[in-house]
Amino acid sequence: MQRPDRPATTIAILGADTVVGSALCALLEGSGYRTIPIDAHPTGVADELLEGSDLLLLAPRLDGAAREAFLGAMGKSVPQRASMPVIALTTAVEEAPTEGAIQTVPWPCETKALVRRIGAALAGAPAPSAAHPIPEPGGGSERASRAR
């Protein structure tokens, strides 16, 4: 949880107009983050849509072309945005993004595992190795209603 003397970390979620994206917003807000929802096919300048964000989270099953276009546009008008941490939630049937230093997290995953990975990404920690992966789903599910 956030300390009262520190502003909340803000997570931009590309693909927030999907059911999963909406659930991610609710879960992360319940974990103390602010969220900036961004449609899966956004209109507007990527850097402006990311204004105030500390990290970009890519919802699972995003259209590859839309994802590539958004990531490619990051940092064009605000160079600092090019180094923003990015985490992609990936399912077993989709390929993980290969561009840049994007970290991947298997989806579905537990909220606490995602929160840990976000914290590590914001702290600049390297992604877990194959020897220390993020726990796979199945150890009990968390519901959006419990996160609120």
Order of alpha helices (4+ residues) and beta strands (2+ residues): beta-alpha-beta-alpha-beta-alpha-beta-beta-alpha-alpha
